[in-house]
Amino acid sequence: MRVRRIGTECRAAEATTHRLRGLDWLNFLVSTFQTGFGPFVSVYLTSAGWTQGAIGAALSAGTIASMASQVPAGVLVDRTRNKRTAAAVAIVAISASALAIALWPNFLAIIVAEVVHSFASAVLGPAIAAITLILVDPARFGERLGRNARYAAIGNAVAAGVMGAFGYYLTDRAVFLFAAALGIPALMALQTLREADSGPLRPSHTASTQPPGRPCNRSWEFLKDRRLIAFAGCAALFHLANAAMLPIAAGAVTKRAGSEAALVIAACIVGPQIITALLSPWAGRAAEAWGRRPILLLGFSALPIRGILLAEVGDPYLIIAVQLFDGFGAAVFGVLFPLIVADITRNTGHYTTSLGLVGLAIGGGATLSTTLAGLVADHLGGSAAFLSLAAVGLIATVLVGAIMPETRAPEPG
Amino acid sequence: MFDRIGDLWRVRADYRQPGFAAVRVIGCALVIAIATAADPSSRLAAAVDDGAFGSNEPPPQGASLLQFPRADLRRILGKEVRSASDQAMGRIVDLLVDESGQPRAAIIDFGGFLGVGSRKIAIAWSTLKFDTARPNAAVVVALDRDEIKAAPEYKESRDVVAVVTPPPPNRRESAPYPDW
């Protein structure tokens, strides 16, 4: 019975999602140009002759700005009536910072570019989630988020390949020029989503339904929602366990593999993205059909398994296989993060503010993760670091089981 | 950087008249933009050294300027390192000198993909060979990837610095590294 119903929903959804090709492209392009701003910045600045201290300072400025931006940017998007404009400004700002990084690798310009990029990213993610929410029927939101996550993962995978090729055949600078240029097609994709500014949102939507004069409900009562606090805690622990696994595993690959190390690490990065692209739509549909809790538990449980396997496995090629669990966790988290927050903030007008709050928790968890796991790896070795991360992942999974309630709205009738 | 700008202010004294205030601000902004956009060995630095900005007196206290052809001196931070068989080894990110100031080791950022999974490894300065003809060419190191991949990572906080040094010519098998 149930299975057949999901099948029909699928076919019906085909029709409604078809007109949202622009949203597919937007997710693809945004994640493609965002990939360049990761650890690659440090490679680029090294080749520009920067000292390690200066690189560390620039990257820390970016991290701090990113954490400080999450909530203000979320509030900003909530209070902006036209989410599409907010997204467009953010894309322009990110392109400008990519261009600045490519053209002026001096301290002031890079710091400014990192800070601008951090704030713009904190606007762009929630703005795309809000646009998605406006464009699709609430019953199809999970499914559409699955599609968003699929195209974002394809973008990440393609970007890793393209950047690798650029870095190899051209210059490191070309990567940032390429990222800046991608802003133009991203704006074009955004342009096709005109229905997103069609004014007052449907009452069933979570975003504000207040008249234009008062753009937002100023009450902060929603902060007391225990589901939001529980989810933020689980999300922070998820990233505390997750963020350091790839860097430490990749370091182990460099240590053990010979000349093929770079290709093995590339596979450790791209492999999980392919899994994410394959599984995200399923995660979205399953979360609508079975509820958020079981899928969330399933996704979180991939973390301790991956940590334990990474602690045991030494062969570089087996590490690639273990890394595929990362794709599973990322698919579930990437879809359920915007979905659960949407469930919780239904009709409060605080959707993107809450995304920002959880984003802050995620940023804190991820930053602590690399620091703490790095310390453990230095003093006790890589296996101990993976086991500690696995333990945190296990705690996160148990916490989801213990305190995270089902947030899916009860079916009418 | 900032004292260079300070010099400019003194030299361009004519800009200090009130009417030039706006021009001065814009001009300085432009100069800063150009100076920071260019390489550290920028046109601005060259101009100051040539005395083009007005100081023709010899520098005080007997210091003098030595001039080298560009090809004789090279920058070292960020320089690419390749093995003799032309494998990419990484880039030089720091130097270690001994108490007499002689370079003993170069720290290279080894391996990784797009900045993920790279390791900082100290390699003996004596293994580096510089291309005398082309100052911008990569430095060639007399070690290959397999010889340095498992070396302990360089850490500021450690009491012992392990520097990868090539084995004596008669035995070429690599010694096992401690698992730090």
Chai-1 contact restraints between the chains, C-beta under 6 A:
chainA,res_idxA,chainB,res_idxB,connection_type,confidence,min_distance_angstrom,max_distance_angstrom,comment,restraint_id
A,P39,B,G115,contact,1.0,0.0,6.0,A-B,restraint_1
A,P39,B,V116,contact,1.0,0.0,6.0,A-B,restraint_2
A,F40,B,L114,contact,1.0,0.0,6.0,A-B,restraint_3
A,F40,B,G115,contact,1.0,0.0,6.0,A-B,restraint_4
A,S42,B,G115,contact,1.0,0.0,6.0,A-B,restraint_5
A,V43,B,G115,contact,1.0,0.0,6.0,A-B,restraint_6
A,T46,B,G78,contact,1.0,0.0,6.0,A-B,restraint_7
A,T46,B,R91,contact,1.0,0.0,6.0,A-B,restraint_8
A,T46,B,V93,contact,1.0,0.0,6.0,A-B,restraint_9
A,T46,B,D109,contact,1.0,0.0,6.0,A-B,restraint_10
A,S47,B,G78,contact,1.0,0.0,6.0,A-B,restraint_11
A,S47,B,R91,contact,1.0,0.0,6.0,A-B,restraint_12
A,G49,B,R75,contact,1.0,0.0,6.0,A-B,restraint_13
A,G49,B,L77,contact,1.0,0.0,6.0,A-B,restraint_14
A,G49,B,G78,contact,1.0,0.0,6.0,A-B,restraint_15
A,Q52,B,V93,contact,1.0,0.0,6.0,A-B,restraint_16
A,W104,B,A37,contact,1.0,0.0,6.0,A-B,restraint_17
A,N106,B,T36,contact,1.0,0.0,6.0,A-B,restraint_18
A,M163,B,L114,contact,1.0,0.0,6.0,A-B,restraint_19
A,A250,B,V116,contact,1.0,0.0,6.0,A-B,restraint_20
A,A250,B,G117,contact,1.0,0.0,6.0,A-B,restraint_21
A,G251,B,G117,contact,1.0,0.0,6.0,A-B,restraint_22
A,G251,B,R119,contact,1.0,0.0,6.0,A-B,restraint_23
A,V253,B,G117,contact,1.0,0.0,6.0,A-B,restraint_24
A,T254,B,G111,contact,1.0,0.0,6.0,A-B,restraint_25
A,T254,B,G112,contact,1.0,0.0,6.0,A-B,restraint_26
A,T254,B,G117,contact,1.0,0.0,6.0,A-B,restraint_27
A,T254,B,R119,contact,1.0,0.0,6.0,A-B,restraint_28
A,K255,B,K149,contact,1.0,0.0,6.0,A-B,restraint_29
A,K255,B,A150,contact,1.0,0.0,6.0,A-B,restraint_30
A,G258,B,R145,contact,1.0,0.0,6.0,A-B,restraint_31
A,G258,B,D146,contact,1.0,0.0,6.0,A-B,restraint_32
A,S259,B,Q87,contact,1.0,0.0,6.0,A-B,restraint_33
A,S259,B,R145,contact,1.0,0.0,6.0,A-B,restraint_34
A,A261,B,G111,contact,1.0,0.0,6.0,A-B,restraint_35
A,A262,B,F113,contact,1.0,0.0,6.0,A-B,restraint_36
A,I265,B,F113,contact,1.0,0.0,6.0,A-B,restraint_37
A,I265,B,V116,contact,1.0,0.0,6.0,A-B,restraint_38
A,I265,B,G117,contact,1.0,0.0,6.0,A-B,restraint_39
A,A266,B,F113,contact,1.0,0.0,6.0,A-B,restraint_40
